[in-house]
Structures are given as C-alpha cells and as structure tokens.
Amino acid sequence: MRRSDGGARGALVVAVARTVPWRAVGAGAAVGLLVAALPRLLSGSPDAWLGLNLLRAAALVFALGLAFLLDDPARRLTAPVPTRRWVRTGLRVALVAPVAALWWAAALALLPRQARPPLGAVTLEAAATAFLALAAAAVAVRFTDEPEPGPSVAAGVLTLALLAPLLLPARWALFVAAGDPEWGAAHLRWAVVLAGAVLLAAACAVEPVRGLRSRLAS
C-alpha cells in the first residue's frame, strides 16, 4: 500500500512538472540575469544605487515569467481530477522554488560587489514581487475560466510596478534608495506586501465550492 501511495505521488509530481510553463519561467530568468549583469558589460564603476535598481528590474522580469506559472491549456479537461487544486498549485510552486533561489543567487553574484545593496532587504523586495505575480495568477485562475491567463497577469503586474512609484503617497513609498531615512520603514511595508501576497495566493488556491460539490457528486 505504501509503495502504491509513493508511486502515485511520484506520478503526480511528474505530471505536474510536465505542465509547468518552463519556457516562460526560463525566459524571465534569462532576461533577468542579463539585466543584473549589465554593469559588467558597461564601462565605469557602478554604484549601489544602480545595483539596487538593476536588481529590482531583474526581480520584476523574473516575476513576469512567474506570472505564467499557473497557465494550463488543458485546465478545462483537468478540472474534474481528484487531486485538489491547492495540491497542484503547491506542487508547481515547490518545483519552481529551487530554480528561483538559484536564479536569485546567480543574479546577486553577477552584480559587482561594489554595486550590491543590502542583500537581505533587496531579497525581501524580490520575494514580495515574485509572490505578487503568483497571487495575481492565482486570482485569475480562481475567478476566471481562462486556461492561460499569464499574458494578462504579466501585463497587470508590469503596469502595477510602473505606476506604483507614481501613485503611492510618500508615506507609503516602497522604492526608496539605500541609505534613505525611510529604508527600514519601506521594508516593513515590503514585508506586509509579501505576507498579503502569500495569504491571497493561498486563499485563491482553494477549490471553489461549486467545483468541490460537482466533484463530490461525480
């Protein structure tokens, strides 16, 4: 019995891995690394201000790739499967998490040492940006029937990122420079954004009540 359970779990992991849009995630990762590596391609000595903004841009590009993570062209066919949505979604995130961690480590390594901002703070920003994209994708999957909402989600995340510095009041600013008196307060706000995105993504990963009823009835 245990062997059959283990085999079923392994088959589920393999099946989910095949549905992950690795090309979109890989494209975001590749372009993000190119952005982080720009100081090594340009003449002159980069500073922490440039490094911070390049890492923010790289994190945003990678998040745009993650916006496609929950795309599934066969969603209408796989909706009635016995494995719950939160399990399938969690598996996708778990499969990509090591890739994201390695990618971020590579992005930090590509940036020259003298251009690196405080790593803990900028890593918090990157994590919040990634989970915002995942939360937006989860919302799209939860409340629409679109099997591949990735392009729309990515466009929304990009628009939000571009407009946030212009629309947020100064007291709620997120994109502050290293050394700014608001640096610590801004990263408390980033922590709130990260927590909210994680909770929203988790809430939207739950199967709709109607979907649960139809599955139980069948």
C-alpha contacts under 8 A as a table, 3 or more apart, distances in Angstrom:
res1	aa1	res2	aa2	distance
1	M	4	S	5.17
1	M	5	D	6.21
2	R	5	D	5.03
2	R	6	G	6.11
3	R	6	G	5.05
3	R	7	G	6.04
4	S	7	G	4.96
4	S	8	A	6.08
5	D	8	A	5.06
5	D	9	R	6.23
6	G	9	R	5.11
6	G	10	G	6.13
7	G	10	G	5.04
7	G	11	A	6.07
8	A	11	A	5.07
8	A	12	L	6.14
9	R	12	L	5.04
9	R	13	V	6.25
10	G	13	V	5.14
10	G	14	V	6.25
11	A	14	V	5.13
11	A	15	A	6.04
12	L	15	A	5.03
12	L	16	V	6.08
13	V	16	V	5.22
13	V	17	A	5.99
13	V	91	L	7.00
14	V	17	A	5.04
14	V	18	R	6.31
15	A	18	R	5.31
15	A	19	T	6.78
16	V	19	T	5.22
16	V	20	V	6.56
16	V	88	R	6.76
16	V	91	L	7.02
16	V	92	R	6.71
17	A	20	V	5.34
17	A	92	R	6.98
17	A	95	L	7.17
19	T	72	D	6.56
20	V	69	L	6.25
20	V	70	L	7.38
20	V	71	D	7.67
20	V	72	D	7.87
20	V	92	R	6.59
21	P	24	A	5.69
21	P	25	V	6.54
21	P	68	F	6.70
21	P	69	L	6.00
21	P	70	L	8.00
21	P	71	D	7.05
22	W	25	V	5.05
22	W	26	G	5.72
23	R	26	G	4.98
23	R	27	A	5.95
24	A	27	A	5.09
24	A	28	G	6.29
24	A	65	G	5.17
24	A	66	L	7.51
24	A	68	F	6.53
24	A	69	L	7.99
25	V	28	G	5.24
25	V	29	A	6.20
25	V	62	F	7.16
25	V	65	G	4.43
25	V	66	L	5.69
25	V	68	F	7.32
25	V	69	L	7.26
26	G	29	A	4.96
26	G	30	A	6.04
26	G	65	G	7.31
27	A	30	A	5.15
27	A	31	V	6.18
27	A	65	G	6.71
28	G	31	V	5.39
28	G	32	G	5.95
28	G	61	V	5.46
28	G	62	F	4.37
28	G	63	A	7.23
28	G	64	L	6.45
28	G	65	G	4.48
28	G	66	L	7.64
29	A	32	G	5.07
29	A	33	L	6.20
29	A	61	V	7.41
29	A	62	F	5.17
29	A	65	G	7.30
29	A	103	W	6.71
30	A	33	L	5.23
30	A	34	L	6.38
31	V	34	L	5.02
31	V	35	V	6.31
31	V	58	A	7.49
31	V	61	V	6.90
31	V	62	F	7.69
32	G	35	V	5.10
32	G	36	A	6.32
32	G	57	A	7.41
32	G	58	A	4.11
32	G	59	A	6.70
32	G	60	L	7.93
32	G	61	V	5.47
32	G	62	F	5.76
32	G	107	A	7.59
33	L	36	A	5.03
33	L	37	A	6.08
33	L	58	A	6.67
33	L	103	W	7.78
33	L	106	A	7.44
33	L	107	A	5.51
33	L	110	L	7.64
34	L	37	A	5.05
34	L	38	L	6.31
35	V	38	L	5.38
35	V	54	L	6.26
35	V	55	L	7.70
35	V	57	A	7.15
35	V	58	A	5.66
36	A	39	P	7.41
36	A	51	G	7.83
36	A	54	L	5.70
36	A	55	L	5.94
36	A	58	A	6.06
36	A	107	A	5.62
36	A	108	L	7.52
36	A	110	L	6.24
36	A	111	L	5.77
37	A	40	R	5.59
37	A	41	L	6.86
37	A	107	A	7.45
37	A	110	L	5.28
37	A	111	L	5.84
38	L	41	L	5.10
38	L	42	L	6.29
39	P	42	L	5.16
39	P	43	S	7.51
39	P	45	S	7.84
39	P	46	P	6.21
39	P	111	L	6.91
39	P	112	P	7.19
40	R	43	S	7.69
40	R	110	L	7.81
40	R	111	L	7.45
40	R	112	P	7.17
46	P	50	L	6.32
46	P	51	G	6.99
46	P	112	P	7.75
46	P	114	Q	7.12
46	P	115	A	5.55
47	D	50	L	5.53
47	D	51	G	6.25
47	D	114	Q	6.27
47	D	115	A	4.52
47	D	116	R	7.79
48	A	51	G	4.85
48	A	52	L	5.89
48	A	114	Q	6.71
48	A	115	A	4.16
48	A	116	R	5.49
48	A	117	P	5.33
48	A	178	A	7.61
49	W	52	L	5.23
49	W	53	N	6.42
49	W	115	A	7.34
49	W	117	P	7.51
49	W	177	A	6.66
49	W	178	A	7.09
50	L	53	N	5.30
50	L	54	L	6.10
50	L	115	A	6.86
51	G	54	L	5.12
51	G	55	L	6.13
51	G	111	L	6.91
51	G	115	A	4.72
51	G	116	R	5.54
51	G	117	P	6.56
52	L	55	L	5.25
52	L	56	R	6.21
52	L	115	A	7.54
52	L	116	R	6.76
52	L	117	P	5.57
52	L	122	V	7.40
52	L	177	A	7.83
52	L	178	A	7.87
53	N	56	R	4.94
53	N	57	A	6.09
54	L	57	A	4.99
54	L	58	A	6.04
55	L	58	A	4.92
55	L	59	A	6.01
55	L	107	A	7.53
55	L	108	L	7.83
55	L	122	V	7.64
56	R	59	A	5.12
56	R	60	L	6.19
56	R	122	V	7.62
56	R	125	E	7.57
56	R	126	A	6.93
57	A	60	L	5.06
57	A	61	V	6.23
58	A	61	V	5.13
58	A	62	F	6.24
58	A	107	A	7.85
59	A	62	F	5.17
59	A	63	A	6.09
59	A	126	A	5.24
59	A	129	T	6.91
59	A	130	A	7.33
60	L	63	A	4.95
60	L	64	L	6.24
60	L	126	A	7.58
60	L	129	T	6.50
60	L	130	A	7.53
60	L	158	L	7.66
60	L	161	A	7.93
61	V	64	L	5.10
61	V	65	G	6.69
62	F	65	G	5.14
62	F	66	L	6.44
62	F	130	A	7.47
63	A	66	L	4.80
63	A	67	A	6.24
63	A	129	T	6.34
63	A	130	A	4.71
63	A	131	F	7.93
63	A	133	A	5.79
64	L	67	A	5.09
64	L	68	F	7.46
64	L	133	A	6.86
64	L	154	A	5.07
64	L	157	V	7.15
64	L	158	L	7.35
65	G	68	F	5.84
65	G	69	L	7.40
65	G	154	A	7.59
66	L	69	L	5.05
66	L	130	A	6.94
66	L	133	A	6.38
66	L	134	L	6.49
67	A	70	L	7.44
67	A	133	A	5.08
67	A	134	L	5.88
67	A	136	A	7.42
67	A	137	A	5.75
67	A	150	G	5.31
67	A	151	P	7.68
67	A	153	V	5.87
67	A	154	A	5.39
68	F	71	D	5.40
68	F	137	A	7.26
68	F	148	E	7.48
68	F	149	P	7.19
68	F	150	G	4.08
68	F	151	P	7.13
68	F	153	V	7.69
68	F	154	A	7.49
69	L	92	R	7.28
69	L	93	V	7.99
69	L	134	L	7.45
69	L	137	A	7.61
69	L	150	G	7.44
70	L	89	T	7.13
70	L	92	R	7.63
70	L	137	A	6.42
70	L	138	A	7.17
70	L	141	V	7.49
70	L	148	E	7.62
70	L	150	G	7.55
71	D	147	P	5.98
71	D	148	E	4.36
71	D	149	P	6.29
71	D	150	G	6.12
72	D	75	R	5.25
72	D	147	P	5.39
72	D	148	E	5.82
73	P	76	R	7.90
73	P	147	P	5.27
73	P	148	E	6.12
74	A	77	L	5.26
74	A	78	T	6.12
74	A	147	P	7.00
75	R	78	T	5.04
75	R	79	A	5.76
75	R	147	P	5.45
76	R	79	A	5.50
76	R	145	D	7.99
76	R	147	P	7.16
77	L	80	P	7.24
78	T	81	V	5.55
80	P	211	G	7.91
80	P	215	R	6.12
81	V	84	R	7.52
82	P	215	R	7.49
83	T	87	V	6.74
83	T	88	R	7.11
84	R	87	V	5.45
84	R	88	R	6.63
84	R	206	V	7.90
84	R	207	E	6.77
85	R	88	R	5.13
85	R	89	T	5.99
85	R	205	A	6.20
85	R	206	V	6.27
85	R	207	E	5.67
86	W	89	T	5.02
86	W	90	G	5.79
86	W	202	A	7.72
86	W	205	A	4.73
86	W	206	V	5.32
86	W	207	E	6.99
87	V	90	G	5.06
87	V	91	L	6.10
88	R	91	L	5.14
88	R	92	R	6.38
89	T	92	R	5.17
89	T	93	V	6.38
89	T	205	A	6.59
90	G	93	V	5.15
90	G	94	A	6.02
91	L	94	A	4.94
91	L	95	L	6.03
92	R	95	L	5.19
92	R	96	V	6.34
93	V	96	V	5.23
93	V	97	A	5.89
94	A	97	A	5.18
94	A	98	P	7.47
95	L	98	P	6.79
95	L	99	V	7.63
96	V	99	V	5.17
96	V	100	A	6.15
97	A	100	A	5.04
97	A	101	A	6.20
98	P	101	A	5.05
98	P	102	L	6.17
99	V	102	L	5.23
99	V	103	W	5.99
100	A	103	W	4.97
100	A	104	W	6.12
101	A	104	W	5.24
101	A	105	A	6.26
102	L	105	A	5.11
102	L	106	A	6.19
103	W	106	A	5.08
103	W	107	A	6.18
104	W	107	A	4.96
104	W	108	L	6.23
105	A	108	L	5.23
105	A	109	A	6.19
106	A	109	A	4.98
106	A	110	L	6.11
107	A	110	L	5.20
107	A	111	L	6.52
108	L	111	L	5.39
108	L	116	R	7.49
109	A	112	P	7.27
111	L	115	A	6.54
111	L	116	R	6.52
112	P	115	A	5.41
112	P	116	R	6.64
113	R	116	R	5.41
116	R	119	L	7.21
117	P	122	V	7.06
117	P	178	A	6.75
118	P	121	A	5.73
118	P	122	V	6.38
118	P	178	A	7.55
119	L	122	V	5.28
119	L	123	T	5.88
120	G	123	T	5.16
120	G	124	L	6.29
121	A	124	L	5.13
121	A	125	E	6.50
121	A	187	H	6.63
122	V	125	E	4.96
122	V	126	A	6.24
123	T	126	A	4.98
123	T	127	A	6.13
124	L	127	A	5.15
124	L	128	A	6.16
124	L	187	H	7.60
124	L	190	W	6.94
124	L	191	A	7.01
124	L	194	L	7.91
125	E	128	A	5.18
125	E	129	T	6.14
125	E	187	H	7.65
125	E	190	W	6.19
126	A	129	T	5.09
126	A	130	A	6.17
127	A	130	A	5.12
127	A	131	F	6.17
127	A	194	L	6.95
128	A	131	F	5.20
128	A	132	L	6.03
128	A	190	W	6.65
128	A	191	A	7.37
128	A	193	V	6.22
128	A	194	L	4.28
128	A	197	A	7.23
129	T	132	L	5.11
129	T	133	A	6.50
129	T	194	L	7.70
130	A	133	A	5.30
130	A	134	L	6.39
131	F	134	L	4.81
131	F	135	A	5.85
131	F	194	L	6.64
131	F	197	A	5.63
131	F	198	V	6.24
131	F	201	A	7.76
132	L	135	A	5.03
132	L	136	A	6.10
132	L	157	V	7.77
132	L	193	V	7.96
132	L	194	L	7.38
132	L	197	A	5.28
132	L	198	V	7.89
133	A	136	A	5.13
133	A	137	A	6.21
133	A	153	V	7.33
133	A	154	A	7.37
133	A	157	V	6.35
134	L	137	A	5.04
134	L	138	A	6.11
134	L	197	A	7.93
134	L	201	A	6.58
135	A	138	A	4.98
135	A	139	V	6.15
135	A	197	A	5.60
135	A	198	V	6.92
135	A	200	L	5.91
135	A	201	A	4.20
135	A	202	A	7.99
135	A	204	C	7.80
136	A	139	V	5.10
136	A	140	A	6.27
136	A	153	V	6.27
136	A	157	V	7.75
136	A	201	A	7.55
137	A	140	A	5.09
137	A	141	V	6.25
137	A	149	P	7.02
137	A	150	G	6.87
137	A	153	V	6.01
138	A	141	V	5.11
138	A	142	R	5.99
138	A	201	A	5.60
138	A	204	C	5.56
138	A	205	A	6.22
139	V	142	R	5.05
139	V	143	F	6.06
139	V	200	L	7.92
139	V	201	A	7.18
139	V	204	C	5.75
140	A	143	F	5.52
140	A	144	T	5.62
140	A	146	E	7.66
140	A	149	P	6.45
140	A	153	V	7.49
141	V	144	T	5.62
141	V	145	D	6.83
141	V	146	E	6.94
141	V	147	P	7.44
141	V	149	P	7.29
141	V	204	C	7.98
142	R	204	C	5.67
142	R	205	A	7.05
142	R	207	E	7.82
142	R	208	P	7.35
146	E	149	P	5.73
148	E	151	P	7.63
149	P	152	S	5.57
149	P	153	V	6.05
150	G	153	V	5.03
150	G	154	A	5.92
151	P	154	A	5.16
151	P	155	A	6.16
152	S	155	A	5.12
152	S	156	G	6.17
153	V	156	G	5.06
153	V	157	V	6.15
154	A	157	V	5.11
154	A	158	L	6.09
155	A	158	L	5.18
155	A	159	T	6.10
156	G	159	T	5.11
156	G	160	L	6.08
157	V	160	L	5.09
157	V	161	A	6.13
158	L	161	A	5.12
158	L	162	L	6.22
159	T	162	L	5.20
159	T	163	L	6.10
160	L	163	L	5.23
160	L	164	A	5.75
161	A	164	A	5.43
161	A	165	P	7.57
162	L	165	P	6.81
162	L	166	L	7.80
163	L	166	L	5.30
163	L	167	L	6.01
164	A	167	L	5.20
164	A	168	L	5.61
165	P	168	L	5.86
165	P	173	A	7.03
165	P	174	L	7.46
165	P	175	F	6.75
168	L	172	W	6.08
168	L	173	A	6.09
169	P	172	W	5.40
169	P	173	A	6.36
170	A	173	A	5.06
172	W	186	A	7.28
172	W	189	R	7.51
173	A	176	V	6.79
173	A	186	A	6.29
174	L	186	A	5.12
174	L	187	H	7.21
174	L	189	R	6.95
174	L	190	W	6.78
175	F	186	A	7.49
176	V	180	D	6.60
176	V	182	E	7.01
176	V	183	W	6.15
176	V	186	A	7.06
177	A	180	D	5.48
177	A	183	W	6.90
178	A	183	W	6.26
179	G	183	W	6.49
180	D	183	W	5.23
181	P	184	G	7.38
182	E	185	A	5.24
182	E	186	A	5.82
183	W	186	A	5.18
183	W	187	H	6.41
184	G	187	H	5.29
184	G	188	L	6.46
185	A	188	L	5.08
185	A	189	R	6.49
186	A	189	R	5.08
186	A	190	W	6.31
187	H	190	W	4.60
187	H	191	A	6.10
188	L	191	A	5.04
188	L	192	V	6.44
189	R	192	V	5.00
189	R	193	V	6.24
190	W	193	V	4.94
190	W	194	L	6.15
191	A	194	L	5.05
191	A	195	A	6.18
192	V	195	A	5.14
192	V	196	G	6.04
193	V	196	G	5.14
193	V	197	A	6.05
194	L	197	A	5.15
194	L	198	V	6.18
195	A	198	V	5.21
195	A	199	L	6.21
196	G	199	L	5.17
196	G	200	L	6.04
197	A	200	L	5.10
197	A	201	A	6.02
198	V	201	A	5.20
198	V	202	A	6.12
199	L	202	A	5.10
199	L	203	A	6.07
200	L	203	A	5.10
200	L	204	C	6.15
201	A	204	C	5.25
201	A	205	A	6.14
202	A	205	A	5.16
202	A	206	V	7.05
203	A	206	V	5.85
204	C	207	E	7.79
207	E	211	G	6.28
207	E	212	L	6.41
208	P	211	G	5.13
208	P	212	L	6.34
209	V	212	L	5.05
209	V	213	R	6.20
210	R	213	R	5.13
210	R	214	S	6.21
211	G	214	S	5.24
211	G	215	R	6.14
212	L	215	R	5.14
212	L	216	L	6.12
213	R	216	L	5.13
213	R	217	A	6.03
214	S	217	A	5.05
214	S	218	S	6.24
215	R	218	S	5.21
